[in-house]
Amino acid sequence: MSEQTEKTEESLFRAPPLAEQERMLEALLFASAEPVSLSEMEARMPHGSDPAEALVLLRKRYEGRGVHVAKVGDAYAFRTAADLGFLMAREQVEQRKLSRAAIETLAIVAYHQPVTRAEIEEIRGVSVSRGTVDQLIELEWIKFGRRRMTPGRPVTYVVTPEFLDHFGLENARDLPGLKELRDAGLLESRPPDAEGEDTSEPQRDADTDDMFDDDPDAALDEDDIFEDE
């Protein structure tokens, strides 16, 4: 192979300048409806590109701007600056209240993941209906994790990137403490009854519908979904 041919082949695989890679990455994040991982960036960008290095430059460029490049789990996305959220108030979707059982179950999964149904019930002190778990799965806030290598091989639950994105978290370690949860109304601070804590399920609000009911027949058991072949 001649020297000229080698130079030609080398030029075909030469990576674009870093500034151009930054522009490409900016376009990818802007056009994507979902957070984009580094592996996805590398697959889409020209051969030889270094999306990690381009991402450092891009994040620095957007520091202090109206939008910034946020890390969501193992992926990245453009997000509105936190102090400008009030500008989007008219475009916010009205939030529907979760049942107390769903909130407690979600909190247990977030703080103890990966966690099994039995472990959730042990922490809550009451049984967890399939409807509560299925509701959180339908909202894409929790998902099935790996089965435990214990008798019965119970399935575990973990939070999703959608959960982290919704609450503006980079990872589960950024979850708020007990004080913040109480201030947000997600934990009750009332003392237990004389005969022990009140573990009864609260009545549903009048404005909630069947989607937020804990119907034990609302979905299949996860063991049916993950039935071993």
Secondary structure, DSSP 8 states (H G I E B T S, - for coil): --HHHHHHHHHHT----HHHHHHHHHHHHHH-SS-EEHHHHHHHS-TT--HHHHHHHHHHHTTTSSEEEEEETTEEEEEE-GGGGGGGGGG--------HHHHHHHHHHHHH-SEEHHHHHHHHSS---HHHHHHHHHTTSEEEEEE-SSTT--EEEEE-HHHHHHTT-SSGGG---HHHHHHTTSS-----BTTB---------TT--GGGS--TTSS--HHHHT---
